[in-house]
Amino acid sequence: MENFHELIMRRRSIRKYTEEEIPAEDVKLILEAALVAPTSKNSRPRYFVTVEDKKMLEELSKCKEFGAGSIAKSSLSIVVLVDPTMSEAWVEDASVAATFIQLQAEALGLGSCWVQVRGRMRNDEESADDYVKALLNIPADMVVECIISLGQKGEERKPFNPEKMLWERVHIGEWRPQE
Ligand SMILES: Cc1cc2nc3c(=O)[nH]c(=O)nc-3n(C[C@H](O)[C@H](O)[C@H](O)COP(=O)(O)O)c2cc1C
């Protein structure tokens, strides 16, 4: 395995993808990463809907006015949703799974981007969550946390700049107010 630290420094949000498909074995590894992600009390309240159909990807990219365009360009998007009655830590449970998806994708050399759905509006009347659920026949009592768009990288991004790490956010031993 490659150095994990190098992997997390190299991972950046990728919003443009080539037309090349993601091999089925890579899709399986990505879904395994989602399914083994840890959850509070091992409640595993999260569900995943994979979408590869171009027309549906286009429709999903309209879930909000800004920030969802990468879905239409992706060759695969994974909708990460939860049953909130299964765990009081459902936001965290969904988020950890989404993060595992992104890290596994990076390890496979693929690009990905998190598209936030929970708490976002599509327009004045409709939430992004309701719109996505209606499109994909997802039961109304589920919550869509996010959609992870994925594909072969169609843009190059520089690795994370270590100078931008905000080390001042780390307090050693106790909280020390900053001058
Ligand atoms: C909770 C969360 C929500 C995000 N929502 C969106 C989004 O809706 N659309 C988008 O293009 N990127 C979204 N991103 C990606 C962030 O913009 C990106 O991670 C951040 O700017 C840092 O850039 P990097 O991932 O390239 O290091 C989101 C990331 C997180 C963790």
The ligand as a Tripos MOL2 file, in Angstrom:
@<TRIPOS>MOLECULE
LIG
   31    33     1     0     0
SMALL
NO_CHARGES

@<TRIPOS>ATOM
      1 C1        -19.4260   18.5700    4.1210 C.3       1 LIG1
      2 C2        -18.9150   18.9780    2.7720 C.ar      1 LIG1
      3 C3        -19.7710   19.5450    1.8490 C.ar      1 LIG1
      4 C4        -19.3120   19.8850    0.5720 C.ar      1 LIG1
      5 N1        -20.2080   20.3320   -0.3540 N.ar      1 LIG1
      6 C5        -19.7840   20.5490   -1.6170 C.ar      1 LIG1
      7 C6        -20.7210   20.8600   -2.6430 C.ar      1 LIG1
      8 O1        -21.9320   20.9000   -2.4240 O.2       1 LIG1
      9 N2        -20.2460   21.0680   -3.8960 N.ar      1 LIG1
     10 C7        -18.8990   20.9880   -4.1940 C.ar      1 LIG1
     11 O2        -18.5430   21.1730   -5.3700 O.2       1 LIG1
     12 N3        -17.9890   20.6930   -3.2400 N.ar      1 LIG1
     13 C8        -18.3950   20.4700   -1.9770 C.ar      1 LIG1
     14 N4        -17.4910   20.0800   -1.0140 N.ar      1 LIG1
     15 C9        -16.0570   20.0430   -1.3250 C.3       1 LIG1
     16 C10       -15.3370   21.2080   -0.6470 C.3       1 LIG1
     17 O3        -15.6530   22.4160   -1.3320 O.3       1 LIG1
     18 C11       -13.8290   20.9300   -0.6670 C.3       1 LIG1
     19 O4        -13.5680   19.7330    0.0160 O.3       1 LIG1
     20 C12       -13.0540   22.0520   -0.0040 C.3       1 LIG1
     21 O5        -13.1660   23.2450   -0.7450 O.3       1 LIG1
     22 C13       -11.5520   21.7050    0.1260 C.3       1 LIG1
     23 O6        -11.0170   21.4270   -1.1590 O.3       1 LIG1
     24 P1        -10.3170   20.0310   -1.4870 P.3       1 LIG1
     25 O7        -11.3170   18.9330   -1.2400 O.co2     1 LIG1
     26 O8         -9.9140   20.1350   -2.9380 O.co2     1 LIG1
     27 O9         -9.1220   19.8990   -0.5930 O.co2     1 LIG1
     28 C14       -17.9380   19.7290    0.2540 C.ar      1 LIG1
     29 C15       -17.0700   19.1520    1.1780 C.ar      1 LIG1
     30 C16       -17.5540   18.7680    2.4260 C.ar      1 LIG1
     31 C17       -16.6100   18.0840    3.3990 C.3       1 LIG1
@<TRIPOS>BOND
     1     1     2 1
     2     2     3 ar
     3     2    30 ar
     4     3     4 ar
     5     4     5 ar
     6     4    28 ar
     7     5     6 ar
     8     6     7 ar
     9     6    13 1
    10     7     8 2
    11     7     9 ar
    12     9    10 ar
    13    10    11 2
    14    10    12 ar
    15    12    13 ar
    16    13    14 ar
    17    14    15 1
    18    14    28 ar
    19    15    16 1
    20    16    17 1
    21    16    18 1
    22    18    19 1
    23    18    20 1
    24    20    21 1
    25    20    22 1
    26    22    23 1
    27    23    24 1
    28    24    25 2
    29    24    26 1
    30    24    27 1
    31    28    29 ar
    32    29    30 ar
    33    30    31 1
@<TRIPOS>SUBSTRUCTURE
     1 LIG1         1 GROUP 0 **** ****
